[in-house]
Amino acid sequence: MPRKNRIDAPGAAALVGMALLFAVNQVSIKLLNTGFQPVFLAGLRSCLAMVCLYGWMRFRGYGLQFSAGTAPAGALMGSFFAAEFLLLFLALDLTTVVRTAILFYSMPVWMALMAHVGLPGERITAQKGIGLALAFAGTAWAILDRGGAGGTASLPGDLCALGGALGWAGTAYMARGSAMVRERPEMQLFWMLAVSGPLLVLLAPAFGPLIRDLQPLHFAGLFFQVVIVVTAGFIVWLWLLSVYPASGVASFSFLTPVFGVTLGWLLLDEPVGPGILGAAALVSAGIVLINRRPAAPRGQD
């Protein structure tokens, strides 16, 4: 498909679907944590997804092609990825999906700050600065507002979700600001999965028994995580980025915390008070401003 200079109706529908998938992903992890220990689940998911990804690459006619000099950056990128999901899976074990959806998707705040320091052409503009302020305020509001948290909400879980966002920002920064920029996106993901899978499985025993109350439904959920979320989800995301402007694709990320809050309330009966709604609104508005392309000067296309 030829590249397009704006998001059309099919692209918008696909991006809304991806945002919904990522929100369902968090509900799925929350439920899977009842059968698998969270860190073990994260490692197992990475290991199995690495096999699926390799099969997809072979099906497309290309294998593993490691560029010279990328191993240190790949190992570091994979370590950030491992930290991201170790903390995310723990967060969903310790706090609610509603709160995790807001705090984890504060990632654009931390990525924008890292990019301002280390990536050429990624300076924080006035528009981005307002977006950062809004998203940061929403993040702080979500952490500090403990009224009516209920459910499995906890401050350690909230902090794990925030730490996961920092790990995600580190992963994204390595993809753009290191030798990994020379790798195909599929190879970047392969590095992330190849490092994070074994590392998380090795760390898992330190977090308790690997198996909890395992039921057949948990295996179906694991299949969903490996095949639909990680493998197919990433492939669709790559396709969207190859066809549509990156800024337009990124701007739809504000929908994921909105969907996450809605699904946590609707499917898991998690409490949603005015504080959570206000925090979600601030974070979502901030994400839109951070990712929005500045208006072109008059007389330019």
Residue pairs with C-beta under 8 A, 6 or more apart in sequence:
1 243
2 243
3 242
3 243
3 244
4 11
4 243
4 244
4 245
5 245
6 244
6 245
6 248
7 15
7 244
7 245
7 248
7 249
7 252
11 240
11 243
11 244
11 248
12 252
14 236
14 240
15 240
15 249
15 252
15 255
16 252
16 255
18 233
18 236
18 237
18 240
18 252
19 252
19 253
19 255
19 256
19 259
20 255
20 259
21 228
21 229
21 233
22 229
22 233
22 256
22 259
22 260
23 101
23 256
23 257
23 259
23 260
23 262
23 263
24 259
24 263
25 225
25 229
25 233
26 92
26 97
26 100
26 101
26 104
26 260
26 263
26 264
27 97
27 263
27 264
27 267
27 268
28 221
28 224
28 225
28 229
29 38
29 41
29 88
29 89
29 92
29 225
30 92
30 93
30 97
30 268
31 221
32 41
32 218
32 221
32 222
32 225
33 41
33 89
33 92
33 93
33 212
34 212
34 213
34 218
35 211
35 212
35 213
35 214
35 215
35 217
35 218
35 221
36 44
36 210
36 211
36 212
36 214
36 218
36 222
37 204
37 207
37 208
37 209
37 210
37 211
37 212
38 89
38 90
38 92
38 93
38 207
39 86
39 89
39 90
39 200
39 203
39 204
39 206
39 207
40 200
40 201
40 204
40 207
40 210
40 211
41 89
41 222
42 82
42 85
42 86
42 88
42 89
42 196
42 200
43 196
43 197
43 198
43 199
43 200
43 201
43 202
43 203
43 204
44 197
44 201
44 222
45 85
45 197
45 222
45 225
45 226
45 230
46 81
46 82
46 85
46 192
46 193
46 196
46 197
46 200
46 230
47 193
47 197
47 198
47 201
48 222
48 226
49 193
49 197
49 225
49 226
49 230
49 231
50 190
50 193
50 194
50 197
52 226
52 227
52 230
52 231
53 186
53 189
53 190
53 193
53 230
53 231
53 234
54 64
54 190
56 186
56 231
56 235
57 63
57 64
57 186
57 190
64 187
64 190
65 184
65 187
66 74
66 183
66 187
67 179
67 182
67 183
67 187
69 179
70 179
70 180
70 182
70 183
70 191
72 179
73 174
73 178
73 179
73 180
74 180
74 183
74 188
74 191
74 195
75 191
75 195
76 174
76 178
77 171
77 174
77 175
77 178
77 180
77 188
77 191
77 192
77 195
78 191
78 192
78 193
78 194
78 195
78 196
78 199
79 195
79 196
79 199
80 167
80 168
80 170
80 171
80 174
81 167
81 171
81 192
81 193
81 195
81 196
82 167
82 195
82 196
82 199
82 200
83 163
83 164
83 167
83 170
84 164
84 167
84 168
84 170
84 171
85 164
85 167
85 196
85 200
86 164
86 167
86 200
86 203
87 160
87 161
87 163
87 164
87 167
88 100
88 104
88 160
88 161
88 164
90 157
90 160
90 207
91 100
91 103
91 104
91 157
91 158
91 160
91 161
91 164
92 100
92 157
93 152
93 157
94 152
94 154
94 156
94 157
94 160
95 152
95 153
95 154
95 156
95 157
95 158
95 160
95 161
96 149
96 150
96 151
96 152
96 153
96 157
96 264
96 268
96 270
96 271
97 260
97 263
97 264
97 268
97 270
98 260
98 261
98 264
98 265
98 270
98 271
98 272
98 276
99 142
99 149
99 153
99 157
99 158
99 161
99 276
100 157
100 158
100 161
100 260
101 256
101 257
101 259
101 260
101 261
101 264
101 280
102 138
102 139
102 142
102 257
102 260
102 261
102 276
102 279
102 280
102 283
103 139
103 142
103 143
103 158
103 161
103 162
103 165
104 161
104 162
104 164
104 165
104 168
105 165
105 253
105 256
105 257
105 260
105 283
105 287
106 135
106 136
106 138
106 139
106 162
106 165
106 283
107 165
107 166
107 168
107 169
107 172
108 131
108 135
108 250
108 253
108 286
108 287
108 290
108 291
109 132
109 135
109 136
109 139
109 165
109 286
109 290
110 165
110 166
110 169
111 168
111 169
111 172
111 173
112 122
112 124
112 128
112 131
112 132
112 290
113 124
113 132
114 169
114 170
114 173
114 177
115 122
115 173
115 176
115 177
116 122
116 123
116 124
118 173
118 177
119 173
119 176
119 177
124 132
125 294
127 289
127 292
127 294
128 289
128 290
130 286
130 289
131 285
131 286
131 287
131 288
131 289
131 290
131 292
132 286
132 290
133 286
134 282
134 283
134 285
134 286
134 289
135 282
135 283
135 285
135 286
135 287
135 290
136 286
137 282
137 286
138 278
138 279
138 280
138 281
138 282
138 283
138 284
138 285
138 286
139 162
139 279
139 283
141 275
141 278
141 279
141 282
142 158
142 275
142 276
142 279
142 280
142 283
143 155
143 158
143 159
143 162
145 273
145 275
145 276
145 279
146 153
146 155
147 273
147 275
148 271
148 273
148 275
149 271
150 270
150 271
151 268
151 269
151 270
151 271
171 192
174 180
175 181
175 188
180 188
180 191
183 191
185 238
185 241
186 238
189 234
193 230
204 210
240 249
241 249
245 293
247 291
247 292
247 293
248 293
250 291
251 287
251 288
251 291
251 292
253 287
253 291
254 283
254 284
254 285
254 287
254 288
255 284
257 280
257 283
257 284
257 287
258 280
258 284
261 272
261 276
261 277
261 280
264 270
264 272
265 271
265 272
